[in-house]
Amino acid sequence: MNRIQIALVAVPALLLLSTQNAYAYLDPGTGSMILQGLIGGIAGGMFAIRLYWGKLKSRFGRAPTSGSASGASVSAQDAEDVPNDKVR
């Protein structure tokens, strides 16, 4: 390990081992704020996963095969019937 890695491990370890009792009081408002932060973080993570699900699925999913086993080819008539919502 190089010096930076040793420092990144040693400094937090020394800080955690050298702590003293704080005798602090956490009121119910503080606990509520911590709970709200956790719930917000979970909701934000779920939203991010939902937002990028297609990219994640394409990256870790199977590669499409060259043959179409399910007959998913679209004829020109069917393509005209599908509304195009996106303007390019």
N, C-alpha and C positions, 0 to 999 in steps of 0.2 A: 504494500500500500504506500502511496506517496504521502507527502506531508499534508496536503489539503484534505485527503480522505481521513487521515488520522485526526486532524483538527475538527472535521465535521462530526466525528464520532465522540471525541474526547471532551469537547467543550460542553455539549448538551449533557453528557453523562456527569461531568463534574458539577454542573449547575443543579442537576436533579439530586445528586448525592449531598450537596452542601446546603440544602434548604433548611429553614427553621420554621417552627410553628408560627402561623400568622394570627391565630385566635380571631379570625374574621367571621362575620355574620353574613350569611346569605339569606336575604329576605325572600318572600314568595314572588316578588316582582322579578328578581334576578333569575329564579328558577323558571318562571314563565318566559322570560326573554331567551333563555337557553333553549327551552323547548320550542319556542317559535322559530329560532334560528335553525334548529335541526329539521323541523317540518318544512321550512322554506328551502333548505338545502336539498332535501329529498324531492320536493316538488320541482325544484329547478333542474335537478338531475334527470327526473322523469321527462320533463319537457325537452331537455336537450337530447335525450335518447330518442324521443318521439320525432323531434325535428330532423335528426340525422339518421333515422332508422334505415332509409333506403340506401344511403351511402355505406352504412355498416353492413347491411345485408349483402350488398353487391361485393363488398371487399372480402367478407368471410364466407360467402355462399359458394355454391358450386358454379363452375363456368358453364355457360349455355352450350348445348351440343349443337352441331351443325345441322343435323336432321331434325325435322319436326315430327315427333312421334304422336303428339296430341292433335295434329291438324290445325294448328293455330295460325295458319296463313290467312291473310285478309285480302279479299278481292277488292278491286277498284270500286265496285258498287258499295260494298260495306264500308270502305274508307270514306266515301262521300257522305254516308248517313251519320257518321260520328261527328258531333259538333266540336269545333275547334275553339276552345276558350282562350288559348294563349296566342297573343299577337306577337309575331316575330319581327 
